[in-house]
Amino acid sequence: MKLSTFLLPTATVAAVALLSGCAAGGAGTGTSPTALDPDAKVSGEITVWSWDTAAAGLKRLGVEYEKSHPGTTVKVVDVGYDNAYDKLSVGLQAGSGLPDVVTIETDRAPGYISEFPQGLTDLTPVLGDKKADFDPSKWSAGSNADGKLMVAPWDSGTVGLFYRSDYLAAAGVDPASLGTWDDLVAAGEKIKQATGHTLMSIDVSSGSTFAMMLQQQGQGLFDDNGDITVNSPEAVHALTLLKEMNDKGLIKNVKGWDGRVTATKDGDSAVHPEAVWWIGTLTGEMPELAGKFGVVPLPAFDDGARTSNNGGSNLAIPTQAKNPQLAASFIGYALADADNQVSLMKNEGLFPSYLPALKSDYFQQADPYFGGQKVYELFAAETANIPSITFTTDNAKALDIVANAVVASVVGGDDPKKALDDAAKQIATATGRAIAE
């Protein structure tokens, strides 16, 4: 697995350097990164920012941590998802105002690492010896260009293929036969003919399915040099496949999260390529469909990986933290302890990035909602196989442009290669980056 790289286009180097020099990590206020000591005696108080179920899980573990570490206090604040990143960005720019620990989602972590190179504390001294114990794609996304871990992996968004067992049965399709995307397309035609249902309900305009298919092939929007790769052969293959499915009437284009949930609840489509957390959506939002779903690994491109990643979060320590040693100790307790990671799965539904936790008996249990299938066992087996990809500071901007290209091709009928070539040129103009040869 290659490490993520965070390379800045020439046009933005001066601007980011200025930002780093006067604000990032409090450099302008005299704050310097603390060298963490894994053997340090800890005491005092820390404040942790998170939201929703993640905050609930950290609060619960915080109470347990205090019991086993007398003289410590862990204060978890639910800052709300809508405000979290505004607060984080402002705090990093100002060099003040942030707590000891912050939650950062996987797709946002690389941007913060590269834009604020002095803003986060190097976690390698406390977690570096456990690198092999974590989802490699998450470790990669949380590391800087020097290979230092700046954002610690928490939960993974390991992707599989959820399917309606009744629809496949009606069409005579064996789920085990869905080994490649070509197999899935052929099955989709049979399913539509037999049942009238489309193959997938996705939000084409989000670009998320395309990005998932690209990562499955070990590709991001940029390569290790920071050059643009949105028109790579792998990208063209993925977009051609999506266009083919739509041209054959196998895709129902829905709008956003609510559209996907509604389409699934209404039984519009036969399969759903989605992350492990989709299990919670199915069981929570549509209990009446118990017994009608199963899961298999994601279909492969040729003989490549049969999984990808979608979502997940991490924990980081700002360099302005008042008690970084205690913060590091708590992060290790929460994220690098198998029992605690299993408890976060049991209680809050947060699927571990810490691989030893996935060996727990909990992930070997039969799930009645899925007809007795051991669904978590499947995701546990695939987590270590998620391909790592390269991120840059321009990922979000590039994905917006690529999403428009996906719509232009899948919905508008444009040639996939031309649509992605045009997108690559737009990204080059917008970012100052070169297009990979």
ZAGUNU-233255 format. One record per residue (C-alpha): x, y, z; residue in three letters. Coordinates in steps of 0.25 Angstrom, whole numbers, padded with zeros to 4 digits, always signed. Example, Ala and Ser with C-alpha at 12.3 -4.5 7.8 and 13.67 -1.06 7.14 Angstrom:
<pts>
+0049-0018+0031ALA
+0055-0004+0029SER
</pts>
This chain:
<pts>
+0000+0000+0000MET
+0005+0014-0004LYS
+0005+0025+0006LEU
-0004+0037+0004SER
+0004+0049-0001THR
-0001+0063+0000PHE
+0006+0072-0010LEU
+0002+0086-0013LEU
+0001+0093-0027PRO
+0012+0103-0029THR
+0001+0114-0030ALA
-0003+0112-0015THR
+0010+0109-0009VAL
+0013+0123-0005ALA
-0002+0125+0000ALA
-0001+0113+0009VAL
+0013+0116+0014ALA
+0007+0129+0018LEU
-0005+0123+0025LEU
+0004+0113+0032SER
+0014+0123+0037GLY
+0004+0132+0043CYS
-0007+0123+0047ALA
-0006+0108+0045ALA
-0004+0101+0059GLY
-0003+0114+0066GLY
+0011+0116+0060ALA
+0009+0131+0060GLY
+0006+0131+0075THR
+0018+0123+0079GLY
+0011+0109+0080THR
+0020+0098+0076SER
+0017+0083+0074PRO
+0019+0074+0086THR
+0027+0062+0085ALA
+0018+0051+0091LEU
+0024+0041+0101ASP
+0016+0028+0101PRO
+0021+0025+0115ASP
+0017+0039+0121ALA
+0010+0039+0134LYS
-0004+0046+0131VAL
-0013+0054+0140SER
-0022+0066+0139GLY
-0033+0069+0129GLU
-0036+0068+0114ILE
-0047+0073+0105THR
-0051+0065+0093VAL
-0060+0070+0081TRP
-0069+0061+0074SER
-0083+0059+0070TRP
-0095+0050+0070ASP
-0093+0035+0073THR
-0078+0037+0072ALA
-0079+0047+0083ALA
-0087+0038+0091ALA
-0077+0027+0090GLY
-0066+0035+0094LEU
-0074+0040+0106LYS
-0076+0026+0110ARG
-0062+0022+0109LEU
-0057+0035+0116GLY
-0064+0030+0128VAL
-0057+0017+0128GLU
-0044+0023+0125TYR
-0045+0032+0137GLU
-0048+0020+0146LYS
-0035+0013+0141SER
-0027+0026+0141HIS
-0029+0033+0155PRO
-0027+0048+0155GLY
-0032+0049+0140THR
-0044+0056+0134THR
-0049+0054+0120VAL
-0060+0064+0116LYS
-0066+0061+0103VAL
-0074+0072+0096VAL
-0084+0070+0085ASP
-0081+0082+0076VAL
-0091+0077+0065GLY
-0087+0073+0051TYR
-0091+0086+0044ASP
-0082+0094+0053ASN
-0070+0085+0055ALA
-0062+0088+0043TYR
-0064+0103+0044ASP
-0059+0103+0058LYS
-0048+0094+0054LEU
-0043+0103+0043SER
-0045+0116+0050VAL
-0037+0110+0062GLY
-0025+0105+0053LEU
-0024+0118+0046GLN
-0025+0126+0059ALA
-0015+0117+0067GLY
-0025+0117+0079SER
-0039+0112+0083GLY
-0038+0097+0080LEU
-0039+0086+0090PRO
-0029+0075+0093ASP
-0035+0065+0083VAL
-0044+0067+0071VAL
-0052+0058+0062THR
-0048+0058+0047ILE
-0055+0050+0036GLU
-0046+0042+0027THR
-0049+0050+0014ASP
-0046+0063+0021ARG
-0033+0059+0029ALA
-0023+0060+0017PRO
-0027+0075+0015GLY
-0025+0079+0029TYR
-0012+0071+0030ILE
-0006+0078+0018SER
-0012+0092+0020GLU
-0008+0093+0034PHE
+0005+0085+0035PRO
+0008+0090+0049GLN
-0006+0090+0054GLY
-0007+0075+0058LEU
+0002+0067+0067THR
+0010+0055+0062ASP
+0003+0042+0068LEU
+0014+0033+0062THR
+0021+0032+0076PRO
+0009+0026+0083VAL
+0003+0018+0071LEU
+0014+0016+0061GLY
+0017+0002+0066ASP
+0003-0002+0063LYS
+0002+0002+0049LYS
+0000-0012+0044ALA
-0012-0013+0053ASP
-0020-0002+0046PHE
-0028-0002+0033ASP
-0016+0002+0023PRO
-0025+0012+0015SER
-0029+0020+0028LYS
-0014+0020+0033TRP
-0010+0025+0019SER
-0021+0036+0019ALA
-0017+0041+0033GLY
-0002+0042+0030SER
+0006+0053+0024ASN
+0016+0054+0013ALA
+0027+0049+0023ASP
+0019+0037+0027GLY
+0016+0043+0041LYS
+0002+0039+0046LEU
-0005+0052+0049MET
-0019+0047+0050VAL
-0022+0034+0057ALA
-0032+0024+0050PRO
-0045+0021+0057TRP
-0056+0015+0049ASP
-0055+0009+0035SER
-0066+0010+0024GLY
-0062-0003+0017THR
-0071-0005+0005VAL
-0079-0018+0001GLY
-0091-0021-0008LEU
-0104-0022-0001PHE
-0115-0029-0009TYR
-0129-0032-0009ARG
-0129-0047-0008SER
-0144-0048-0013ASP
-0141-0041-0025TYR
-0128-0049-0029LEU
-0136-0062-0026ALA
-0147-0058-0035ALA
-0137-0055-0046ALA
-0129-0068-0044GLY
-0117-0060-0040VAL
-0107-0067-0030ASP
-0101-0056-0021PRO
-0088-0063-0021ALA
-0087-0062-0036SER
-0086-0046-0035LEU
-0071-0047-0035GLY
-0068-0035-0045THR
-0075-0023-0049TRP
-0078-0029-0063ASP
-0085-0041-0056ASP
-0093-0031-0048LEU
-0098-0023-0061VAL
-0102-0036-0067ALA
-0109-0040-0054ALA
-0116-0026-0054GLY
-0122-0029-0068GLU
-0128-0042-0063LYS
-0133-0036-0051ILE
-0140-0025-0058LYS
-0146-0034-0068GLN
-0151-0043-0057ALA
-0156-0033-0047THR
-0157-0020-0053GLY
-0147-0014-0043HIS
-0134-0006-0046THR
-0121-0011-0042LEU
-0116+0001-0033MET
-0122+0014-0028SER
-0111+0024-0027ILE
-0109+0039-0026ASP
-0101+0041-0039VAL
-0099+0056-0036SER
-0091+0053-0024SER
-0080+0046-0031GLY
-0079+0037-0018SER
-0081+0024-0026THR
-0071+0027-0036PHE
-0061+0031-0026ALA
-0063+0018-0018MET
-0061+0010-0031MET
-0048+0018-0034LEU
-0043+0015-0020GLN
-0046+0001-0022GLN
-0036+0001-0034GLN
-0025+0007-0025GLY
-0027+0021-0031GLN
-0031+0034-0026GLY
-0033+0048-0033LEU
-0018+0050-0032PHE
-0005+0042-0033ASP
+0007+0041-0023ASP
+0013+0054-0030ASN
+0000+0062-0028GLY
-0003+0061-0043ASP
-0018+0060-0048ILE
-0022+0046-0051THR
-0037+0047-0053VAL
-0036+0043-0067ASN
-0028+0031-0064SER
-0031+0017-0071PRO
-0037+0013-0058GLU
-0046+0025-0057ALA
-0051+0023-0071VAL
-0054+0009-0068HIS
-0062+0013-0056ALA
-0070+0024-0063LEU
-0072+0015-0075THR
-0078+0004-0066LEU
-0087+0014-0060LEU
-0092+0020-0073LYS
-0094+0006-0078GLU
-0103+0002-0066MET
-0111+0015-0068ASN
-0112+0013-0083ASP
-0118-0001-0080LYS
-0128+0005-0071GLY
-0122-0001-0059LEU
-0120+0011-0050ILE
-0130+0019-0043LYS
-0124+0033-0041ASN
-0129+0039-0027VAL
-0126+0051-0020LYS
-0117+0051-0007GLY
-0118+0043+0005TRP
-0133+0043+0007ASP
-0135+0039-0008GLY
-0126+0027-0006ARG
-0133+0023+0007VAL
-0147+0024+0001THR
-0143+0016-0011ALA
-0137+0005-0003THR
-0149+0005+0006LYS
-0159+0005-0006ASP
-0151-0007-0012GLY
-0148+0000-0025ASP
-0134-0006-0027SER
-0128-0020-0025ALA
-0114-0016-0020VAL
-0107-0005-0012HIS
-0092-0004-0012PRO
-0090+0003+0001GLU
-0081+0003+0014ALA
-0083-0006+0026VAL
-0091+0006+0033TRP
-0102+0003+0023TRP
-0106-0008+0032ILE
-0111+0002+0043GLY
-0119+0009+0033THR
-0126-0004+0028LEU
-0129-0009+0042THR
-0133+0005+0047GLY
-0140+0011+0036GLU
-0147-0002+0030MET
-0149-0013+0040PRO
-0160-0018+0032GLU
-0150-0023+0021LEU
-0143-0033+0031ALA
-0140-0046+0024GLY
-0139-0039+0010LYS
-0125-0035+0009PHE
-0112-0041+0008GLY
-0097-0036+0006VAL
-0086-0041-0003VAL
-0072-0034-0006PRO
-0072-0023-0016LEU
-0071-0028-0030PRO
-0057-0027-0035ALA
-0051-0019-0047PHE
-0044-0031-0054ASP
-0037-0038-0042ASP
-0035-0026-0033GLY
-0040-0022-0019ALA
-0054-0026-0015ARG
-0056-0014-0006THR
-0054+0001-0005SER
-0056+0011+0006ASN
-0068+0021+0008ASN
-0067+0029+0021GLY
-0061+0027+0034GLY
-0055+0037+0044SER
-0042+0039+0052ASN
-0037+0046+0065LEU
-0026+0057+0065ALA
-0019+0065+0075ILE
-0017+0080+0071PRO
-0003+0086+0075THR
-0010+0096+0083GLN
-0016+0085+0093ALA
-0014+0088+0107LYS
-0011+0074+0111ASN
-0006+0066+0099PRO
+0000+0055+0107GLN
-0014+0051+0113LEU
-0020+0053+0100ALA
-0011+0043+0094ALA
-0013+0033+0105SER
-0028+0034+0103PHE
-0027+0033+0088ILE
-0019+0020+0090GLY
-0029+0015+0100TYR
-0041+0018+0091ALA
-0035+0014+0077LEU
-0024+0004+0079ALA
-0031-0006+0089ASP
-0039-0017+0084ALA
-0049-0018+0095ASP
-0052-0003+0094ASN
-0053-0003+0079GLN
-0063-0015+0080VAL
-0071-0007+0090SER
-0072+0004+0081LEU
-0078-0005+0070MET
-0088-0012+0080LYS
-0093+0001+0086ASN
-0091+0012+0075GLU
-0089+0004+0062GLY
-0075+0009+0059LEU
-0068-0001+0051PHE
-0054-0003+0055PRO
-0042+0002+0047SER
-0033-0006+0058TYR
-0032-0020+0052LEU
-0030-0028+0065PRO
-0044-0024+0069ALA
-0049-0030+0057LEU
-0045-0044+0062LYS
-0055-0043+0073SER
-0066-0053+0073ASP
-0076-0041+0072TYR
-0073-0041+0057PHE
-0075-0055+0055GLN
-0090-0055+0060GLN
-0101-0059+0050ALA
-0111-0047+0048ASP
-0125-0050+0047PRO
-0128-0038+0039TYR
-0120-0044+0028PHE
-0126-0057+0029GLY
-0115-0062+0038GLY
-0103-0058+0030GLN
-0091-0054+0037LYS
-0090-0040+0031VAL
-0080-0034+0040TYR
-0070-0045+0037GLU
-0070-0042+0022LEU
-0067-0027+0025PHE
-0057-0031+0036ALA
-0049-0039+0025ALA
-0049-0028+0015GLU
-0045-0017+0023THR
-0030-0019+0022ALA
-0032-0020+0007ASN
-0037-0006+0005ILE
-0027+0001-0005PRO
-0020+0013-0001SER
-0021+0025-0010ILE
-0014+0039-0011THR
-0021+0052-0006PHE
-0017+0066-0008THR
-0022+0080-0003THR
-0031+0080-0016ASP
-0038+0067-0014ASN
-0052+0074-0011ALA
-0051+0084-0022LYS
-0047+0073-0032ALA
-0058+0064-0027LEU
-0068+0075-0030ASP
-0063+0076-0045ILE
-0063+0061-0046VAL
-0077+0060-0041ALA
-0081+0069-0052ASN
-0074+0060-0062ALA
-0081+0048-0057VAL
-0094+0054-0059VAL
-0091+0059-0073ALA
-0087+0045-0077SER
-0097+0036-0069VAL
-0109+0045-0071VAL
-0105+0054-0082GLY
-0099+0043-0091GLY
-0085+0049-0093ASP
-0074+0040-0096ASP
-0067+0036-0083PRO
-0053+0039-0088LYS
-0056+0052-0093LYS
-0064+0056-0081ALA
-0053+0052-0072LEU
-0042+0059-0081ASP
-0050+0072-0080ASP
-0051+0070-0065ALA
-0036+0068-0064ALA
-0034+0081-0072LYS
-0044+0089-0063GLN
-0037+0084-0050ILE
-0023+0088-0056ALA
-0028+0102-0059THR
-0035+0103-0045ALA
-0023+0097-0037THR
-0010+0100-0045GLY
-0007+0085-0045ARG
-0002+0077-0056ALA
-0010+0066-0063ILE
-0003+0052-0061ALA
+0003+0046-0074GLU
</pts>
